[in-house]
Amino acid sequence: MEPLNFPKYTFRFKNRENKIYIFDAIRKKFIVLTPEEWVRQHTVQFLLQEKKYPISLINVEKELTFNGLKKRYDIVIFNSDGSIFLVVECKRSTITINQQTFDQIAQYNMILEAEYLMVTNGLHHYYCTMDYEEKRYDFLRDIPDYRRF
């Protein structure tokens, strides 16, 4: 897999039935290593190691229903009170992040109502905060590090 725009992290891999798997510390199991999973696992490590979010507040690849359609979000970080702090949308590195990508995460966020959004393809990272009164997102340079609430 190609290098991404994250610090260097150590991962556990295994090979089974001619497929490479990567260990997901959140789901506590090996997952087939796809280009999107490579970005997702780097993002998880970034959130754990650089931003210091506790593993207990992070959820990966869960299903939600939007307008009767089942969708999956990539990563969610919860506040200690159970509300959602951050929603992350991960794309493979060959996908250009554009308005459609932001529309997708904005749709998810209509249900989740997170304070912050992150969109990454592993090479480019975009961070936003939500302004619910104005129904818009404002871009940021970074997301906050973990703080106890």
N, CA, C and O of each residue as an XYZ file, in Angstrom:
596
protein
N       0.847     -1.188      0.000
C       0.000      0.000      0.000
C       0.890      1.249      0.000
O       2.013      1.243      0.504
N       0.358      2.280     -0.566
C       1.134      3.510     -0.708
C       1.240      4.275      0.610
O       0.379      4.141      1.479
N       2.300      5.082      0.758
C       2.400      5.947      1.935
C       1.311      7.020      1.891
O       0.949      7.515      0.823
N       0.806      7.363      3.056
C      -0.245      8.374      3.160
C       0.281      9.580      3.931
O       1.365      9.531      4.512
N      -0.484     10.646      3.929
C      -0.104     11.884      4.601
C      -0.505     11.829      6.086
O      -1.309     12.630      6.563
N       0.074     10.874      6.785
C      -0.103     10.685      8.223
C       1.271     10.348      8.783
O       2.166      9.976      8.024
N       1.456     10.468     10.089
C       2.695      9.935     10.669
C       2.792      8.437     10.384
O       1.798      7.800     10.035
N       3.971      7.890     10.533
C       4.167      6.453     10.290
C       3.646      5.666     11.491
O       4.013      5.942     12.633
N       2.789      4.686     11.221
C       2.214      3.850     12.265
C       2.583      2.392     12.010
O       2.884      2.000     10.883
N       2.554      1.601     13.076
C       2.810      0.173     12.983
C       1.474     -0.559     12.974
O       0.614     -0.313     13.820
N       1.310     -1.450     12.020
C       0.073     -2.215     11.892
C       0.385     -3.704     11.938
O       1.502     -4.127     11.642
N      -0.614     -4.488     12.310
C      -0.522     -5.945     12.270
C      -1.244     -6.428     11.022
O      -2.364     -6.005     10.734
N      -0.592     -7.316     10.289
C      -1.163     -7.868      9.061
C      -1.184     -9.383      9.151
O      -0.435     -9.988      9.918
N      -2.054     -9.982      8.356
C      -1.989    -11.425      8.148
C      -2.477    -11.709      6.734
O      -3.210    -10.924      6.132
N      -2.048    -12.848      6.231
C      -2.405    -13.261      4.881
C      -3.229    -14.535      5.000
O      -2.787    -15.512      5.605
N      -4.428    -14.525      4.421
C      -5.305    -15.695      4.475
C      -6.037    -15.797      3.139
O      -6.612    -14.822      2.658
N      -6.008    -16.966      2.561
C      -6.700    -17.217      1.289
C      -6.314    -16.192      0.223
O      -7.166    -15.684     -0.505
N      -5.014    -15.899      0.144
C      -4.464    -14.945     -0.828
C      -4.997    -13.529     -0.667
O      -4.996    -12.754     -1.624
N      -5.446    -13.188      0.519
C      -5.870    -11.818      0.816
C      -5.077    -11.325      2.011
O      -4.756    -12.092      2.919
N      -4.765    -10.044      2.003
C      -4.068     -9.432      3.129
C      -5.108     -8.794      4.036
O      -6.032     -8.124      3.575
N      -4.941     -9.014      5.331
C      -5.832     -8.459      6.339
C      -5.025     -7.529      7.252
O      -3.835     -7.744      7.480
N      -5.691     -6.499      7.767
C      -5.082     -5.563      8.717
C      -5.911     -5.605      9.998
O      -7.138     -5.697      9.954
N      -5.224     -5.535     11.138
C      -5.937     -5.595     12.411
C      -6.528     -4.233     12.742
O      -5.832     -3.218     12.714
N      -7.814     -4.222     13.055
C      -8.529     -3.009     13.460
C      -8.639     -3.019     14.979
O      -9.318     -3.870     15.554
N      -7.969     -2.069     15.626
C      -7.946     -1.991     17.094
C      -9.313     -1.643     17.675
O      -9.590     -1.971     18.829
N     -10.165     -0.990     16.902
C     -11.496     -0.615     17.392
C     -12.431     -1.826     17.327
O     -13.086     -2.161     18.314
N     -12.488     -2.462     16.193
C     -13.361     -3.626     16.014
C     -12.759     -4.898     16.585
O     -13.443     -5.914     16.710
N     -11.471     -4.841     16.933
C     -10.737     -5.959     17.540
C     -10.779     -7.219     16.676
O     -11.011     -8.325     17.165
N     -10.544     -7.018     15.368
C     -10.472     -8.149     14.449
C      -9.725     -7.735     13.195
O      -9.521     -6.550     12.931
N      -9.321     -8.742     12.427
C      -8.646     -8.480     11.160
C      -9.683     -8.193     10.082
O     -10.710     -8.866      9.996
N      -9.401     -7.187      9.266
C     -10.290     -6.719      8.205
C      -9.523     -6.819      6.882
O      -8.323     -6.547      6.841
N     -10.205     -7.203      5.813
C      -9.560     -7.252      4.497
C      -8.979     -5.873      4.185
O      -9.652     -4.851      4.316
N      -7.727     -5.872      3.773
C      -7.036     -4.613      3.483
C      -7.373     -4.136      2.076
O      -6.861     -4.658      1.086
N      -8.240     -3.139      2.009
C      -8.588     -2.470      0.756
C      -7.942     -1.083      0.798
O      -7.487     -0.656      1.859
N      -7.893     -0.380     -0.319
C      -7.343      0.978     -0.283
C      -8.093      1.899      0.689
O      -7.463      2.726      1.350
N      -9.413      1.775      0.789
C     -10.173      2.601      1.737
C      -9.873      2.195      3.177
O      -9.780      3.048      4.059
N      -9.720      0.890      3.416
C      -9.400      0.422      4.771
C      -8.021      0.918      5.206
O      -7.811      1.210      6.384
N      -7.094      1.012      4.278
C      -5.758      1.543      4.551
C      -5.874      2.984      5.067
O      -5.217      3.351      6.041
N      -6.698      3.782      4.422
C      -6.927      5.166      4.869
C      -7.644      5.158      6.220
O      -7.272      5.916      7.117
N      -8.659      4.320      6.378
C      -9.421      4.260      7.631
C      -8.514      3.908      8.810
O      -8.599      4.532      9.867
N      -7.646      2.909      8.629
C      -6.786      2.488      9.735
C      -5.747      3.546     10.089
O      -5.395      3.697     11.259
N      -5.261      4.267      9.111
C      -4.366      5.393      9.403
C      -5.110      6.486     10.164
O      -4.570      7.085     11.094
N      -6.346      6.736      9.763
C      -7.136      7.773     10.436
C      -7.418      7.376     11.876
O      -7.340      8.216     12.771
N      -7.743      6.121     12.114
C      -7.973      5.643     13.482
C      -6.719      5.863     14.325
O      -6.805      6.361     15.447
N      -5.561      5.494     13.792
C      -4.315      5.674     14.544
C      -4.008      7.150     14.782
O      -3.503      7.520     15.842
N      -4.313      7.988     13.799
C      -4.151      9.436     13.958
C      -5.009      9.945     15.117
O      -4.545     10.730     15.944
N      -6.253      9.497     15.170
C      -7.164      9.934     16.236
C      -6.719      9.410     17.602
O      -6.844     10.111     18.606
N      -6.205      8.189     17.641
C      -5.742      7.602     18.905
C      -4.407      8.195     19.350
O      -4.266      8.624     20.495
N      -3.444      8.219     18.456
C      -2.077      8.565     18.844
C      -1.780     10.061     18.818
O      -1.108     10.568     19.717
N      -2.264     10.768     17.817
C      -1.955     12.202     17.727
C      -2.976     13.036     18.488
O      -2.615     13.964     19.213
N      -4.257     12.700     18.320
C      -5.322     13.504     18.938
C      -5.704     12.999     20.323
O      -6.412     13.684     21.061
N      -5.240     11.807     20.679
C      -5.405     11.236     22.031
C      -6.843     10.910     22.416
O      -7.188     10.942     23.597
N      -7.693     10.593     21.422
C      -9.059     10.196     21.749
C      -9.031      8.786     22.335
O      -8.330      7.920     21.813
N      -9.776      8.544     23.400
C      -9.805      7.207     23.993
C     -10.480      6.204     23.047
O     -11.474      6.518     22.392
N      -9.928      5.019     22.996
C     -10.465      3.973     22.128
C     -11.928      3.685     22.456
O     -12.702      3.303     21.578
N     -12.302      3.867     23.715
C     -13.679      3.581     24.148
C     -14.703      4.536     23.558
O     -15.896      4.230     23.565
N     -14.269      5.699     23.041
C     -15.194      6.687     22.468
C     -15.261      6.623     20.941
O     -15.954      7.428     20.317
N     -14.543      5.669     20.334
C     -14.466      5.585     18.872
C     -15.266      4.387     18.377
O     -15.192      3.293     18.938
N     -16.028      4.616     17.317
C     -16.822      3.583     16.657
C     -16.428      3.566     15.182
O     -16.221      4.623     14.586
N     -16.323      2.387     14.595
C     -15.913      2.259     13.190
C     -16.944      1.452     12.417
O     -17.428      0.417     12.875
N     -17.270      1.961     11.222
C     -18.147      1.277     10.266
C     -19.430      0.737     10.870
O     -19.625     -0.475     10.968
N     -20.278      1.629     11.262
C     -21.599      1.240     11.766
C     -22.650      1.699     10.772
O     -22.438      2.634     10.001
N     -23.784      1.021     10.808
C     -24.869      1.316      9.883
C     -25.828      2.346     10.467
O     -26.086      2.358     11.671
N     -26.351      3.207      9.600
C     -27.418      4.122      9.995
C     -28.416      4.182      8.868
O     -28.085      3.866      7.726
N     -29.648      4.588      9.176
C     -30.699      4.680      8.166
C     -30.997      6.140      7.897
O     -31.235      6.918      8.822
N     -30.984      6.510      6.618
C     -31.261      7.881      6.193
C     -32.294      7.832      5.081
O     -32.045      7.252      4.024
N     -33.469      8.445      5.316
C     -34.567      8.428      4.337
C     -34.875      7.009      3.853
O     -35.118      6.788      2.667
N     -34.862      6.055      4.781
C     -35.180      4.679      4.453
C     -34.043      3.895      3.836
O     -34.190      2.701      3.575
N     -32.900      4.544      3.592
C     -31.748      3.865      3.001
C     -30.719      3.565      4.083
O     -30.458      4.393      4.956
N     -30.138      2.368      4.015
C     -29.095      2.011      4.977
C     -27.754      2.522      4.463
O     -27.377      2.259      3.321
N     -27.043      3.249      5.307
C     -25.722      3.795      4.985
C     -24.759      3.377      6.082
O     -25.180      2.998      7.175
N     -23.461      3.446      5.790
C     -22.444      3.134      6.783
C     -21.531      4.335      6.935
O     -21.054      4.891      5.946
N     -21.292      4.731      8.165
C     -20.285      5.767      8.372
C     -18.953      5.086      8.640
O     -18.912      3.933      9.068
N     -17.862      5.804      8.387
C     -16.535      5.239      8.569
C     -16.107      5.271     10.035
O     -15.832      4.230     10.632
N     -16.053      6.475     10.611
C     -15.578      6.616     11.993
C     -16.424      7.662     12.691
O     -16.737      8.707     12.120
N     -16.790      7.372     13.930
C     -17.480      8.348     14.779
C     -16.765      8.381     16.120
O     -16.380      7.346     16.663
N     -16.594      9.592     16.645
C     -16.090      9.752     18.009
C     -17.207     10.362     18.835
O     -17.811     11.364     18.451
N     -17.469      9.746     19.968
C     -18.518     10.203     20.868
C     -17.947     11.096     21.962
O     -16.786     10.963     22.349
N     -18.773     11.999     22.447
C     -18.474     12.701     23.693
C     -18.763     11.733     24.830
O     -19.426     10.715     24.628
N     -18.278     12.040     26.002
C     -18.501     11.139     27.141
C     -19.977     11.048     27.515
O     -20.382     10.090     28.174
N     -20.795     12.030     27.108
C     -22.233     11.983     27.405
C     -23.033     11.206     26.353
O     -24.256     11.114     26.447
N     -22.339     10.647     25.351
C     -23.000      9.851     24.321
C     -23.348     10.628     23.065
O     -23.688     10.025     22.048
N     -23.273     11.947     23.111
C     -23.507     12.735     21.887
C     -22.302     12.560     20.961
O     -21.242     12.097     21.382
N     -22.482     12.934     19.709
C     -21.425     12.702     18.723
C     -20.566     13.947     18.566
O     -21.054     15.044     18.297
N     -19.275     13.734     18.742
C     -18.295     14.805     18.641
C     -17.807     14.973     17.208
O     -17.743     16.092     16.699
N     -17.457     13.851     16.547
C     -16.814     13.903     15.235
C     -17.308     12.762     14.356
O     -17.444     11.627     14.812
N     -17.574     13.075     13.093
C     -17.857     12.062     12.068
C     -16.752     12.166     11.032
O     -16.421     13.259     10.573
N     -16.177     11.016     10.662
C     -15.095     10.976      9.676
C     -15.541     10.164      8.472
O     -16.067      9.061      8.611
N     -15.327     10.716      7.304
C     -15.572     10.009      6.044
C     -14.211      9.738      5.402
O     -13.453     10.668      5.129
N     -13.910      8.474      5.167
C     -12.639      8.072      4.563
C     -12.869      7.613      3.127
O     -13.797      6.855      2.842
N     -12.027      8.075      2.249
C     -12.050      7.658      0.845
C     -10.681      7.095      0.488
O      -9.679      7.470      1.096
N     -10.632      6.211     -0.481
C      -9.330      5.719     -0.951
C      -8.538      6.885     -1.531
O      -9.116      7.892     -1.939
N      -7.235      6.751     -1.566
C      -6.364      7.872     -1.959
C      -6.571      8.322     -3.400
O      -6.246      9.461     -3.736
N      -7.097      7.467     -4.245
C      -7.298      7.837     -5.654
C      -8.594      8.620     -5.868
O      -8.844      9.110     -6.969
N      -9.413      8.740     -4.834
C     -10.668      9.492     -4.941
C     -10.395     10.949     -4.610
O      -9.830     11.266     -3.564
N     -10.800     11.828     -5.508
C     -10.671     13.262     -5.259
C     -11.808     13.696     -4.348
O     -12.971     13.368     -4.584
N     -11.457     14.437     -3.309
C     -12.487     14.942     -2.403
C     -13.101     16.186     -3.033
O     -12.406     17.147     -3.366
N     -14.433     16.141     -3.188
C     -15.127     17.237     -3.858
C     -16.441     17.546     -3.125
O     -16.674     17.050     -2.023
N     -17.271     18.346     -3.732
C     -18.543     18.732     -3.118
C     -19.425     17.515     -2.837
O     -20.115     17.471     -1.819
N     -19.405     16.546     -3.722
C     -20.211     15.332     -3.528
C     -19.787     14.600     -2.247
O     -20.630     14.060     -1.530
N     -18.496     14.586     -1.968
C     -17.999     13.953     -0.745
C     -18.543     14.673      0.483
O     -18.985     14.040      1.442
N     -18.506     16.001      0.445
C     -19.027     16.781      1.571
C     -20.543     16.633      1.694
O     -21.076     16.613      2.803
N     -21.234     16.529      0.566
C     -22.684     16.310      0.609
C     -23.000     14.980      1.290
O     -23.968     14.882      2.044
N     -22.185     13.955      1.025
C     -22.394     12.640      1.632
C     -22.258     12.724      3.153
O     -23.113     12.220      3.881
N     -21.197     13.352      3.629
C     -20.999     13.422      5.080
C     -22.040     14.358      5.712
O     -22.449     14.144      6.853
N     -22.463     15.377      4.987
C     -23.504     16.280      5.503
C     -24.822     15.524      5.659
O     -25.556     15.761      6.618
N     -25.133     14.617      4.727
C     -26.341     13.787      4.852
C     -26.272     12.918      6.096
O     -27.234     12.840      6.860
N     -25.130     12.261      6.298
C     -24.957     11.440      7.500
C     -25.142     12.297      8.736
O     -25.754     11.878      9.719
N     -24.608     13.492      8.671
C     -24.629     14.351      9.851
C     -26.011     14.911     10.159
O     -26.240     15.377     11.275
N     -26.936     14.883      9.210
C     -28.310     15.289      9.507
C     -28.902     14.383     10.584
O     -29.721     14.816     11.395
N     -28.477     13.117     10.580
C     -28.939     12.159     11.577
C     -28.056     12.219     12.826
O     -28.556     12.224     13.950
N     -26.750     12.263     12.616
C     -25.802     12.133     13.724
C     -25.604     13.416     14.534
O     -25.358     13.363     15.739
N     -25.714     14.565     13.866
C     -25.577     15.876     14.520
C     -24.267     16.039     15.278
O     -24.263     16.411     16.451
N     -23.167     15.762     14.612
C     -21.833     15.906     15.199
C     -21.417     17.372     15.272
O     -21.903     18.215     14.517
N     -20.512     17.648     16.194
C     -19.942     18.991     16.299
C     -18.934     19.246     15.186
O     -18.829     20.361     14.674
N     -18.185     18.189     14.813
C     -17.110     18.326     13.832
C     -17.232     17.246     12.763
O     -17.798     16.176     12.989
N     -16.682     17.562     11.592
C     -16.613     16.620     10.477
C     -15.171     16.568      9.987
O     -14.453     17.567     10.020
N     -14.761     15.392      9.533
C     -13.451     15.228      8.902
C     -13.649     14.397      7.652
O     -14.344     13.382      7.680
N     -13.046     14.821      6.563
C     -13.065     14.070      5.312
C     -11.614     13.887      4.893
O     -10.846     14.848      4.861
N     -11.239     12.651      4.570
C      -9.859     12.390      4.169
C      -9.796     11.318      3.095
O     -10.610     10.395      3.064
N      -8.815     11.459      2.218
C      -8.478     10.385      1.291
C      -7.071      9.871      1.610
O      -6.441      9.191      0.801
N      -6.605     10.213      2.796
C      -5.286      9.790      3.234
C      -4.178     10.728      2.810
O      -3.118     10.773      3.435
N      -4.420     11.469      1.757
C      -3.437     12.435      1.267
C      -3.840     13.861      1.631
O      -2.996     14.693      1.965
N      -5.144     14.128      1.561
C      -5.695     15.448      1.892
C      -6.743     15.266      2.981
O      -7.607     14.393      2.892
N      -6.653     16.107      4.013
C      -7.582     16.037      5.142
C      -8.311     17.379      5.245
O      -7.694     18.441      5.166
N      -9.617     17.313      5.420
C     -10.432     18.516      5.569
C     -11.221     18.405      6.869
O     -11.774     17.353      7.190
N     -11.261     19.500      7.603
C     -11.931     19.538      8.898
C     -12.964     20.659      8.881
O     -12.721     21.733      8.331
N     -14.109     20.399      9.484
C     -15.187     21.393      9.530
C     -15.824     21.389     10.910
O     -15.751     20.403     11.644
N     -16.438     22.488     11.243
C     -17.321     22.542     12.392
C     -18.705     22.880     11.853
O     -18.835     23.547     10.826
N     -19.714     22.427     12.539
C     -21.077     22.630     12.070
C     -21.686     23.893     12.666
O     -21.538     24.171     13.856
N     -22.369     24.647     11.821
C     -23.175     25.786     12.259
C     -24.616     25.409     11.912
O     -25.076     25.600     10.786
N     -25.308     24.872     12.903
C     -26.657     24.353     12.654
C     -27.674     25.466     12.427
O     -28.638     25.275     11.685
N     -27.480     26.615     13.048
C     -28.414     27.733     12.836
C     -28.369     28.220     11.396
O     -29.406     28.498     10.793
N     -27.165     28.321     10.849
C     -26.997     28.797      9.470
C     -27.047     27.661      8.447
O     -27.004     27.903      7.241
N     -27.138     26.410      8.938
C     -27.173     25.222      8.077
C     -25.985     25.183      7.117
O     -26.140     25.066      5.901
N     -24.786     25.285      7.714
C     -23.563     25.236      6.913
C     -22.423     24.679      7.758
O     -22.523     24.576      8.981
N     -21.354     24.327      7.085
C     -20.143     23.925      7.793
C     -19.054     24.946      7.499
O     -18.970     25.491      6.398
N     -18.228     25.191      8.497
C     -17.110     26.122      8.382
C     -15.816     25.325      8.455
O     -15.632     24.506      9.356
N     -14.924     25.568      7.505
C     -13.666     24.826      7.460
C     -12.709     25.290      8.555
O     -12.670     26.464      8.923
N     -11.939     24.326      9.060
C     -10.961     24.562     10.117
C      -9.592     24.067      9.652
O      -9.493     23.313      8.685
N      -8.545     24.495     10.346
C      -7.201     23.993     10.050
C      -6.990     22.599     10.628
O      -6.184     21.828     10.108
N      -7.708     22.269     11.701
C      -7.515     21.010     12.405
C      -8.740     20.745     13.275
O      -9.597     21.613     13.436
N      -8.811     19.556     13.825
C      -9.836     19.258     14.828
C      -9.161     19.316     16.193
O      -7.948     19.132     16.300
N      -9.941     19.570     17.228
C      -9.335     19.660     18.555
C      -8.798     18.309     19.033
O      -9.304     17.251     18.660
N      -7.767     18.376     19.863
C      -7.293     17.190     20.569
C      -8.353     16.810     21.588
O      -9.226     17.609     21.926
N      -8.262     15.571     22.074
C      -9.203     15.111     23.100
C      -9.081     15.941     24.360
O      -7.982     16.286     24.794
N     -10.216     16.253     24.932
C     -10.260     16.926     26.233
C     -11.367     16.265     27.035
O     -12.400     15.877     26.489
N     -11.148     16.145     28.287
C     -12.182     15.554     29.141
C     -13.318     16.554     29.251
O     -13.092     17.757     29.380
N     -14.566     16.037     29.200
C     -15.735     16.916     29.211
C     -16.352     16.971     30.579
O     -17.350     17.664     30.778
